[in-house]
């Protein structure tokens, strides 16, 4: 029977990611991660109690309510003059949904490297659907990102 392991890895781009994987042992986890082009930093076996508790604590998807709150807060921050990166930093720290927070952190990193906000968001289709991404792209193009985010 496979055990569950939590891991931290460094990607080829230098980002540190965390995740979970079932495998026969730590060596098997490390081999799988290296095969995906990542460098393992830490691998720990999880206890059964922590796995059961996590199932109830961490939501599996981003709810529409969370996206609505994100959009309104993001629009307010941009409208008040905060930079895009600073706004994304704050939103990532304050998000109660771990999946949304991770997506925001990754988007912030992409934007910091020069990608557009909409292109960065399009990498997370399970969080931001095509309509959302298209609206953000239109807001970027027209210089009305705050207005568009309020209406999404």
WONORPE-V226957 format. One record per backbone hydrogen bond with DSSP energy under -1.0 kcal/mol. CO is the residue of the C=O (numbers start at 1). NH is the residue of the N-H. If there is no record, write none. Layout:
co=CO nh=NH
co=CO nh=NH
//
This chain:
co=3 nh=23
co=4 nh=46
co=5 nh=21
co=6 nh=44
co=7 nh=19
co=8 nh=41
co=8 nh=42
co=9 nh=17
co=10 nh=39
co=11 nh=14
co=15 nh=11
co=17 nh=9
co=19 nh=7
co=21 nh=5
co=23 nh=3
co=25 nh=29
co=26 nh=30
co=27 nh=31
co=28 nh=32
co=29 nh=33
co=30 nh=34
co=31 nh=35
co=33 nh=38
co=34 nh=37
co=39 nh=10
co=42 nh=8
co=44 nh=6
co=47 nh=51
co=48 nh=52
co=49 nh=53
co=50 nh=54
co=51 nh=55
co=53 nh=57
co=54 nh=58
co=63 nh=67
co=64 nh=68
co=65 nh=69
co=66 nh=70
co=67 nh=71
co=68 nh=72
co=69 nh=73
co=70 nh=74
co=71 nh=75
co=72 nh=76
co=73 nh=77
co=74 nh=78
co=75 nh=79
co=76 nh=80
co=77 nh=82
co=78 nh=81
co=83 nh=87
co=84 nh=88
co=85 nh=89
co=86 nh=90
co=87 nh=91
co=88 nh=92
co=89 nh=93
co=90 nh=94
co=91 nh=95
co=97 nh=101
co=98 nh=102
co=99 nh=103
co=100 nh=104
co=101 nh=105
co=102 nh=106
co=103 nh=107
co=104 nh=108
co=105 nh=109
co=106 nh=110
co=107 nh=111
co=108 nh=112
co=109 nh=113
co=110 nh=115
co=111 nh=114
co=116 nh=120
co=117 nh=121
co=118 nh=122
co=121 nh=124
co=124 nh=127
co=124 nh=128
co=129 nh=133
co=130 nh=134
co=131 nh=135
co=132 nh=136
co=133 nh=137
co=134 nh=138
co=135 nh=139
co=136 nh=140
co=137 nh=141
co=138 nh=142
co=139 nh=144
co=144 nh=148
co=145 nh=149
co=146 nh=150
co=147 nh=151
co=148 nh=152
//
